[in-house]
């Protein structure tokens, strides 16, 4: 829960502090501007709210790692991915998108804080504890924080502890550690295809380089 709160608060603060004129810059998500990414995060916050009020009695079927799956890298043809830019554009001025994100995002943060972490919830046809569900979202928030600041060099980085936790989740999902010499931020960017490895980094990756990028969905 603490990692969820840290990652979510840091991301919300970074978005609130992003000047309106930067919303038309590219994000780290291929094909999406910053405003498109923020619109996607509104949907993510709604998912938190919906899931936390969808209790389940069954035994958990997945944990924080099992919540995610390795999928094919996005092509831009997914209907929801294509819908996001149109939704983002419908807000018009960035201030309205910021307002909606802050409104829903604050509610999601409060709901997570008040939730019983031992309770079970259902989402995506799976059952997991609230603790595992919130921990899974540390990966989502941290990777998208990196996407937000990809072309905003003065913006603050995600908290170090959430970078480390996200690396751990991604390594467990991949079933292999990333090179110890890679700082957490670089490991995440390279592993998920957000930047290409240098020749030296590719050599350190060894056979893992053939499996990259790791797309998570």
VOPAGU-2260 file (C-alpha; in pm, 1 decimal, decimal comma):
REM VOPAGU-2260
SITE   aa  ch    i         X         Y         Z
SITE  UNK   A    0       0,0       0,0       0,0
SITE  UNK   A    1     283,8     238,1      84,0
SITE  UNK   A    2     444,5     182,0    -256,1
SITE  UNK   A    3     110,3     233,2    -428,4
SITE  UNK   A    4      59,2     563,7    -246,6
SITE  UNK   A    5     412,9     680,5    -321,6
SITE  UNK   A    6     396,2     594,4    -691,5
SITE  UNK   A    7      45,9     737,8    -737,5
SITE  UNK   A    8     116,5    1058,5    -544,0
SITE  UNK   A    9     438,3    1116,4    -737,8
SITE  UNK   A   10     265,1    1064,6   -1072,2
SITE  UNK   A   11     -30,2    1286,7    -982,6
SITE  UNK   A   12     204,0    1560,4    -863,5
SITE  UNK   A   13     412,5    1539,8   -1180,2
SITE  UNK   A   14     100,2    1576,1   -1395,3
SITE  UNK   A   15     -30,8    1867,3   -1188,5
SITE  UNK   A   16     303,4    2044,3   -1230,4
SITE  UNK   A   17     325,5    1984,1   -1606,4
SITE  UNK   A   18     261,1    2315,9   -1786,9
SITE  UNK   A   19     -38,3    2314,7   -2018,9
SITE  UNK   A   20     177,6    2379,9   -2325,2
SITE  UNK   A   21     365,4    2053,4   -2261,2
SITE  UNK   A   22      50,3    1845,5   -2305,8
SITE  UNK   A   23     108,0    1848,8   -2682,4
SITE  UNK   A   24     456,0    1699,8   -2647,0
SITE  UNK   A   25     512,9    1331,7   -2726,9
SITE  UNK   A   26     504,4    1092,4   -2433,6
SITE  UNK   A   27     704,5     775,1   -2391,8
SITE  UNK   A   28     407,2     574,7   -2522,1
SITE  UNK   A   29     451,8     538,7   -2897,5
SITE  UNK   A   30     190,9     743,1   -3082,7
SITE  UNK   A   31      54,7     914,9   -2772,3
SITE  UNK   A   32      99,6    1274,1   -2665,7
SITE  UNK   A   33     121,3    1366,2   -2297,8
SITE  UNK   A   34    -250,8    1451,5   -2302,1
SITE  UNK   A   35    -331,1    1103,6   -2438,7
SITE  UNK   A   36    -128,6     943,2   -2162,7
SITE  UNK   A   37    -308,6    1146,3   -1895,4
SITE  UNK   A   38    -643,2    1045,0   -2043,9
SITE  UNK   A   39    -533,8     681,1   -2022,5
SITE  UNK   A   40    -448,4     736,4   -1656,4
SITE  UNK   A   41    -800,7     865,6   -1590,9
SITE  UNK   A   42    -922,9     525,6   -1707,2
SITE  UNK   A   43    -665,7     358,3   -1483,4
SITE  UNK   A   44    -791,3     552,3   -1182,0
SITE  UNK   A   45   -1146,3     448,3   -1268,1
SITE  UNK   A   46   -1030,2      86,3   -1277,0
SITE  UNK   A   47    -893,8     122,5    -923,8
SITE  UNK   A   48   -1226,6     259,5    -802,1
SITE  UNK   A   49   -1433,3      -7,3    -978,0
SITE  UNK   A   50   -1217,6    -297,4    -862,6
SITE  UNK   A   51   -1203,8    -186,7    -499,5
SITE  UNK   A   52   -1583,5    -204,3    -483,7
SITE  UNK   A   53   -1603,3    -543,2    -657,4
SITE  UNK   A   54   -1556,0    -789,0    -368,5
SITE  UNK   A   55   -1496,3   -1159,9    -421,5
SITE  UNK   A   56   -1543,1   -1461,1    -193,6
SITE  UNK   A   57   -1336,2   -1706,5    -396,0
SITE  UNK   A   58    -973,8   -1790,1    -326,6
SITE  UNK   A   59    -718,7   -1569,4    -506,6
SITE  UNK   A   60    -626,6   -1691,7    -853,3
SITE  UNK   A   61    -334,3   -1450,5    -908,7
SITE  UNK   A   62     -96,6   -1229,9    -712,4
SITE  UNK   A   63      63,0    -896,5    -806,1
SITE  UNK   A   64     286,9   -1063,0   -1064,3
SITE  UNK   A   65      18,8   -1290,3   -1206,7
SITE  UNK   A   66    -212,1    -993,0   -1256,7
SITE  UNK   A   67       6,8    -896,4   -1553,4
SITE  UNK   A   68      79,4   -1089,8   -1869,9
SITE  UNK   A   69     349,4   -1050,9   -2130,1
SITE  UNK   A   70     174,6    -950,6   -2450,9
SITE  UNK   A   71     269,0    -847,6   -2802,1
SITE  UNK   A   72     394,8    -486,8   -2826,1
SITE  UNK   A   73     110,8    -246,7   -2912,9
SITE  UNK   A   74      58,4    -173,9   -3280,3
SITE  UNK   A   75    -183,3     116,4   -3242,6
SITE  UNK   A   76    -464,9     -92,1   -3389,7
SITE  UNK   A   77    -628,9    -182,2   -3057,6
SITE  UNK   A   78    -970,1      -7,5   -3050,3
SITE  UNK   A   79    -918,9     130,6   -2699,6
SITE  UNK   A   80    -568,6     257,0   -2780,3
SITE  UNK   A   81    -708,6     433,2   -3086,2
SITE  UNK   A   82    -996,4     578,9   -2882,9
SITE  UNK   A   83    -771,5     742,8   -2622,8
SITE  UNK   A   84    -641,9    1029,2   -2844,3
SITE  UNK   A   85    -998,4    1116,3   -2945,3
SITE  UNK   A   86   -1111,5    1121,1   -2583,2
SITE  UNK   A   87    -812,7    1333,3   -2484,5
SITE  UNK   A   88    -878,2    1581,7   -2764,7
SITE  UNK   A   89   -1241,2    1614,7   -2654,6
SITE  UNK   A   90   -1128,7    1784,4   -2332,7
SITE  UNK   A   91   -1005,6    2082,1   -2534,5
SITE  UNK   A   92    -788,5    2280,3   -2297,3
SITE  UNK   A   93    -545,0    2080,5   -2081,9
SITE  UNK   A   94    -683,8    2237,9   -1764,7
SITE  UNK   A   95   -1006,5    2039,9   -1800,0
SITE  UNK   A   96    -818,5    1712,2   -1845,6
SITE  UNK   A   97    -601,7    1800,3   -1545,9
SITE  UNK   A   98    -911,6    1876,1   -1341,5
SITE  UNK   A   99   -1078,3    1545,0   -1427,6
SITE  UNK   A  100    -760,6    1349,2   -1363,9
SITE  UNK   A  101    -707,8    1517,6   -1027,0
SITE  UNK   A  102   -1071,5    1458,0    -931,3
SITE  UNK   A  103   -1076,8    1087,2   -1019,0
SITE  UNK   A  104    -715,5    1034,0    -917,5
SITE  UNK   A  105    -770,5    1179,4    -570,9
SITE  UNK   A  106   -1073,0     954,1    -523,6
SITE  UNK   A  107    -872,9     648,2    -630,5
SITE  UNK   A  108    -597,5     737,8    -385,8
SITE  UNK   A  109    -844,4     779,6     -98,7
SITE  UNK   A  110   -1021,1     454,2    -183,9
SITE  UNK   A  111    -690,0     268,3    -181,1
SITE  UNK   A  112    -595,8     421,2     152,6
SITE  UNK   A  113    -927,2     318,1     310,4
SITE  UNK   A  114    -937,6     -31,4     161,4
SITE  UNK   A  115    -884,4    -346,8     365,4
SITE  UNK   A  116    -566,1    -486,2     209,7
SITE  UNK   A  117    -659,3    -841,1     315,0
SITE  UNK   A  118    -993,1    -831,2     133,0
SITE  UNK   A  119   -1035,9   -1002,6    -203,3
SITE  UNK   A  120   -1152,1    -832,3    -519,6
SITE  UNK   A  121   -1237,5    -945,5    -869,1
SITE  UNK   A  122   -1111,4    -793,6   -1193,3
SITE  UNK   A  123   -1027,4    -920,4   -1541,3
SITE  UNK   A  124   -1188,9   -1256,7   -1452,7
SITE  UNK   A  125    -934,9   -1306,4   -1173,2
SITE  UNK   A  126    -946,4   -1284,8    -794,2
SITE  UNK   A  127    -668,2   -1131,3    -586,3
SITE  UNK   A  128    -618,9    -954,9    -257,6
SITE  UNK   A  129    -643,6    -577,7    -243,1
SITE  UNK   A  130    -278,6    -571,9    -136,7
SITE  UNK   A  131    -170,8    -760,3    -450,1
SITE  UNK   A  132    -399,4    -552,9    -671,7
SITE  UNK   A  133    -254,7    -225,4    -545,9
SITE  UNK   A  134     101,0    -358,2    -563,5
SITE  UNK   A  135      42,5    -460,5    -926,0
SITE  UNK   A  136     -48,7    -101,9   -1006,7
SITE  UNK   A  137     288,3      22,0    -882,2
SITE  UNK   A  138     423,4    -112,8   -1211,2
SITE  UNK   A  139     156,2      70,9   -1412,1
SITE  UNK   A  140     208,3     404,2   -1238,8
SITE  UNK   A  141     588,1     386,5   -1244,7
SITE  UNK   A  142     620,6     295,0   -1611,9
SITE  UNK   A  143     373,3     565,1   -1707,9
SITE  UNK   A  144     556,6     817,6   -1490,2
SITE  UNK   A  145     861,8     742,1   -1705,2
SITE  UNK   A  146     641,5     788,1   -2013,6
SITE  UNK   A  147     517,3    1122,2   -1885,9
SITE  UNK   A  148     866,2    1266,8   -1840,3
SITE  UNK   A  149    1025,0    1106,7   -2148,0
SITE  UNK   A  150    1047,6    1444,5   -2324,1
SITE  UNK   A  151    1021,9    1664,9   -2015,9
SITE  UNK   A  152    1380,1    1664,9   -1885,5
SITE  UNK   A  153    1309,9    1899,2   -1595,2
SITE  UNK   A  154    1022,9    1687,4   -1457,6
SITE  UNK   A  155    1082,7    1481,9   -1141,0
SITE  UNK   A  156    1164,7    1110,4   -1165,1
SITE  UNK   A  157     951,5     839,0   -1005,0
SITE  UNK   A  158    1053,3     758,8    -645,7
SITE  UNK   A  159    1358,0     532,0    -628,2
SITE  UNK   A  160    1177,3     268,7    -423,0
SITE  UNK   A  161     897,1     237,3    -678,2
SITE  UNK   A  162    1150,0     198,8    -960,6
SITE  UNK   A  163    1308,5     -86,4    -764,0
SITE  UNK   A  164     971,8    -249,3    -691,0
SITE  UNK   A  165     868,2    -224,0   -1055,6
SITE  UNK   A  166    1195,3    -377,8   -1167,2
SITE  UNK   A  167    1136,6    -666,8    -925,6
SITE  UNK   A  168     783,5    -723,1   -1059,0
SITE  UNK   A  169     900,7    -714,5   -1420,3
SITE  UNK   A  170    1191,9    -950,4   -1353,2
SITE  UNK   A  171     959,6   -1196,8   -1181,5
SITE  UNK   A  172     716,7   -1170,8   -1472,2
SITE  UNK   A  173     998,2   -1229,0   -1721,3
SITE  UNK   A  174    1137,1   -1511,6   -1511,3
SITE  UNK   A  175    1490,3   -1373,3   -1518,5
SITE  UNK   A  176    1685,9   -1087,4   -1360,2
SITE  UNK   A  177    1811,9    -794,7   -1562,5
SITE  UNK   A  178    2186,0    -719,5   -1552,3
SITE  UNK   A  179    2282,4    -599,9   -1205,2
SITE  UNK   A  180    2490,6    -321,0   -1358,4
SITE  UNK   A  181    2178,7    -159,0   -1504,9
SITE  UNK   A  182    2030,2     115,1   -1284,7
SITE  UNK   A  183    1659,4      51,4   -1219,3
SITE  UNK   A  184    1542,5     328,9   -1451,6
SITE  UNK   A  185    1756,8     207,2   -1742,8
SITE  UNK   A  186    1660,1    -154,0   -1680,6
SITE  UNK   A  187    1291,2     -64,5   -1707,7
SITE  UNK   A  188    1331,7     154,9   -2015,2
SITE  UNK   A  189    1538,1    -104,7   -2199,8
SITE  UNK   A  190    1334,6    -407,4   -2093,1
SITE  UNK   A  191    1006,5    -251,8   -2206,0
SITE  UNK   A  192    1144,9    -110,2   -2530,8
SITE  UNK   A  193    1118,7     249,1   -2420,4
SITE  UNK   A  194    1477,5     297,4   -2528,1
SITE  UNK   A  195    1717,6      86,3   -2729,7
SITE  UNK   A  196    2017,0     -67,1   -2552,2
SITE  UNK   A  197    2366,8      37,5   -2647,7
SITE  UNK   A  198    2597,6    -226,2   -2791,4
SITE  UNK   A  199    2760,1    -266,9   -2450,7
SITE  UNK   A  200    2421,1    -303,5   -2281,9
SITE  UNK   A  201    2308,5    -554,9   -2542,5
SITE  UNK   A  202    2616,5    -761,6   -2470,9
SITE  UNK   A  203    2535,5    -758,0   -2098,8
SITE  UNK   A  204    2178,2    -864,5   -2170,8
SITE  UNK   A  205    2298,2   -1176,3   -2351,5
SITE  UNK   A  206    2016,6   -1408,2   -2459,7
SITE  UNK   A  207    1760,1   -1187,4   -2284,2
SITE  UNK   A  208    1809,1    -927,7   -2557,9
SITE  UNK   A  209    1633,2   -1160,5   -2801,8
SITE  UNK   A  210    1317,8   -1153,7   -2585,6
SITE  UNK   A  211    1290,7    -776,0   -2568,4
SITE  UNK   A  212    1084,5    -568,0   -2558,3
SITE  UNK   A  213     867,7    -701,1   -2278,0
SITE  UNK   A  214     519,6    -557,3   -2325,6
SITE  UNK   A  215     291,5    -586,9   -2025,0
SITE  UNK   A  216     -85,3    -597,4   -2036,7
